[in-house]
Amino acid sequence: MGCSNVEFGAAAGHRPARSPPDRDPVRRLVEVLPRPLRFLGVGGLGLITDLAVFTLIIAHSPHPLLARLVSLAVATLVTWRLNRALTFDRSGRRQADEAVRYAIVAATAQAVSYAIFAVFVITALAAMPQLAVIVGAACGALVSYSGQKLFAFRPHRPAVGSPA
């Protein structure tokens, strides 16, 4: 299908055949939108994932702080794959290297998101933990976009004097 850039479930080391980015109809469709809007769209899907997983877990009575750790991990995986496929251009790095860089930025942004969530869920928004998730996620998104653009997906440039 046209979503071959997403590569969900690809076996380690196996690279499925992909159409060139200019021939991928999904990528071509979303590229008409400015990058910040694509990032917000992917973030919206990540937030929906975060809220859904969080709500499912707290329905079984675990503490909201523990539930959010799990929901953040799932949402981070979803947004990495979608940002890689739809928001940012290929960095020229190996996928594993790019994933580590993404994880560093995501951990920083998620730490901001989680800290703000934790403050609100144990104080003013204890009765509405989903609203605390949204407030934390909005703050984390500001950190995330900058970090993803400037670090995780920044184009790789070989060092001066090294072979290309």
Secondary structure by P-SEA (a helix, b strand, c coil): ccccccccccccccccccccccccaaaaaaccccaaaaaaaaaaaaaaaaaaaaaaaacccccaaaaaaaaaaaaaaaaaaaaaccccccccccaaaaaaaaaaaaaaaaaaaaaaaaaaaaccccccaaaaaaaaaaaaaaaaaaaaaacccccccccccccc
